[in-house]
């Protein structure tokens, strides 16, 4: 059975953005009411009273009984507009309903129980669809629809056709999946980046020291002197040849 919440409303004489802005400055929320041949009328409701009325209920399937112009009018909320940066309600659309006329609305689906595949196999319960559309008389509007998922094993699913809503016609497609149990998610292992996979250590450049390239210290700058090899000996100096008629030094006269 749908909840019924009472709320006071008053007619708003001026329309337009300017009038709506002025109403908000006075702590009120601009609204409209329409349905059943009623011409769309501009309303306003106290912001604090509206927030209190909607606390703890599902706005889309809660009957709002408006005290309007000395009468009580049963309505459903068709749309709520909120401030883009704050949770403040800035506008509400009310749709008038009659007790003998069916209405279309969406009701939330709540899952009940802990699936077998989650308890015993480490699976994960995934709720794919969170609300369904129904057609029902106002007095039979449910607060929510419950679906038992206790028996689900890994790979099992429940669909819209598995729902049971007394005194209501389900309009959502019967084959639409509501919930399923999927296998446990494996831990992802980071794959090596292409740069890391193709990176190759650069070989150490070794330059062979050529003979005669050694520096004054016996090795080229930045290179070690090879071990086990003696330094190259300088070539023997050529002795000057004695000129003709000159006696060689240290020689005997003939």
SVG drawing of the C-alpha trace seen along z (x, -y; Angstrom):
<svg xmlns="http://www.w3.org/2000/svg" viewBox="-14 -39 163 62">
<polyline fill="none" stroke="black" stroke-width="0.4" points="0.0,0.0 1.3,-3.4 2.1,-5.9 0.0,-9.0 1.7,-12.3 -0.2,-15.6 1.1,-18.9 -0.3,-22.4 -0.1,-24.3 -1.4,-27.7 -2.1,-29.1 0.6,-31.3 -0.9,-34.2 2.1,-35.3 4.0,-33.0 7.3,-33.1 11.0,-33.0 10.8,-36.3 7.8,-35.1 9.5,-31.7 12.7,-33.4 10.7,-35.6 8.9,-32.6 12.3,-30.9 13.6,-34.0 10.6,-33.7 11.4,-30.1 8.9,-28.5 9.1,-26.1 7.3,-26.9 5.1,-24.0 2.4,-23.1 -0.6,-20.8 -2.3,-19.2 -4.3,-16.1 -7.9,-15.0 -8.9,-17.9 -7.6,-20.4 -5.9,-23.3 -2.3,-23.6 -2.2,-25.8 0.8,-27.4 1.3,-26.6 3.9,-27.1 4.7,-25.0 6.8,-25.7 10.3,-24.4 10.9,-23.0 7.5,-21.3 8.2,-19.7 11.6,-18.4 10.1,-16.9 7.2,-15.3 9.7,-13.5 12.1,-12.3 12.2,-8.5 9.8,-7.9 10.0,-7.1 8.7,-10.3 7.6,-8.7 5.2,-6.3 4.1,-8.2 0.6,-9.8 0.8,-13.5 -2.5,-14.8 -2.4,-18.5 -4.6,-20.9 -5.4,-23.3 -8.0,-26.1 -10.0,-24.5 -10.0,-21.0 -7.8,-17.9 -6.4,-16.7 -4.6,-13.4 -1.5,-13.7 1.6,-11.9 4.9,-13.7 5.9,-13.5 9.1,-15.5 11.4,-17.1 13.9,-19.6 16.9,-20.3 19.6,-23.0 22.6,-21.9 25.1,-22.6 22.9,-22.1 20.3,-19.6 17.6,-22.2 14.3,-21.5 13.6,-24.3 10.4,-23.0 7.8,-20.2 5.2,-18.8 2.1,-17.3 -0.3,-15.0 -3.8,-14.8 -5.1,-11.2 -8.6,-9.7 -9.2,-6.6 -11.1,-4.7 -8.5,-5.4 -5.3,-3.4 -2.0,-5.3 1.3,-4.4 4.4,-4.8 7.8,-3.3 8.5,-1.4 12.0,-0.4 13.1,3.3 14.9,4.4 16.9,7.6 16.4,9.9 18.8,12.6 22.4,13.6 22.8,15.7 24.3,19.3 26.9,18.3 28.1,15.5 28.2,17.5 29.8,20.7 31.7,19.8 32.8,16.2 30.6,14.8 29.4,11.3 25.7,10.2 25.0,7.7 21.7,5.8 21.0,4.8 17.6,3.2 16.6,1.2 13.0,0.2 10.0,1.3 7.0,-0.4 3.6,0.7 -0.1,-0.2 -2.2,-0.1 -5.0,-1.7 -3.8,-4.4 -4.9,-2.3 -2.7,0.6 0.5,-1.3 3.3,0.6 6.2,-1.1 8.6,1.2 8.9,4.6 11.0,7.3 12.8,10.1 14.4,13.1 17.9,13.9 18.9,16.5 18.9,19.5 21.0,17.9 24.2,19.8 27.0,18.4 25.6,17.8 22.0,17.7 19.7,14.7 16.3,13.4 14.1,11.4 11.1,9.1 8.9,12.2 10.0,13.5 8.4,10.5 5.1,10.7 3.1,7.5 -0.4,8.0 -3.2,6.0 -0.8,4.4 0.1,4.9 3.9,4.9 4.6,2.9 8.4,3.4 9.5,6.1 9.3,9.6 12.8,10.7 14.7,7.8 17.3,9.1 16.8,7.9 19.8,9.5 22.6,12.1 25.5,13.7 28.8,13.5 32.1,15.3 34.6,13.7 36.6,11.1 40.3,12.1 42.9,9.7 44.3,7.8 48.1,8.1 49.6,5.0 51.0,5.8 54.4,4.6 54.4,1.4 55.6,1.6 58.6,-0.6 59.6,1.8 59.1,4.9 61.4,3.5 63.9,1.9 67.4,3.5 70.4,2.8 72.9,0.8 76.2,2.7 79.3,1.2 81.5,-0.3 85.1,1.0 87.6,-0.6 90.8,1.2 93.8,-0.9 95.9,-1.1 99.7,-1.0 101.1,-4.4 97.8,-5.9 98.7,-5.8 99.1,-9.2 102.1,-10.4 101.0,-8.3 100.8,-5.2 97.0,-5.0 94.5,-7.0 92.2,-9.3 89.4,-7.3 91.1,-3.9 93.0,-1.6 96.5,-0.6 96.6,3.1 98.2,5.3 101.0,7.8 102.4,5.7 105.5,3.6 105.4,0.1 106.7,-0.2 110.4,-1.0 111.5,-4.0 113.4,-3.1 117.3,-3.1 118.9,-6.4 121.0,-6.1 124.7,-6.8 126.2,-9.4 128.5,-7.9 132.2,-9.1 133.2,-11.3 136.0,-10.2 139.4,-10.8 138.1,-11.1 139.2,-8.5 136.5,-6.8 136.3,-7.6 138.1,-5.0 139.7,-3.4 143.4,-2.6 145.5,-4.3 146.6,-2.0"/>
</svg>
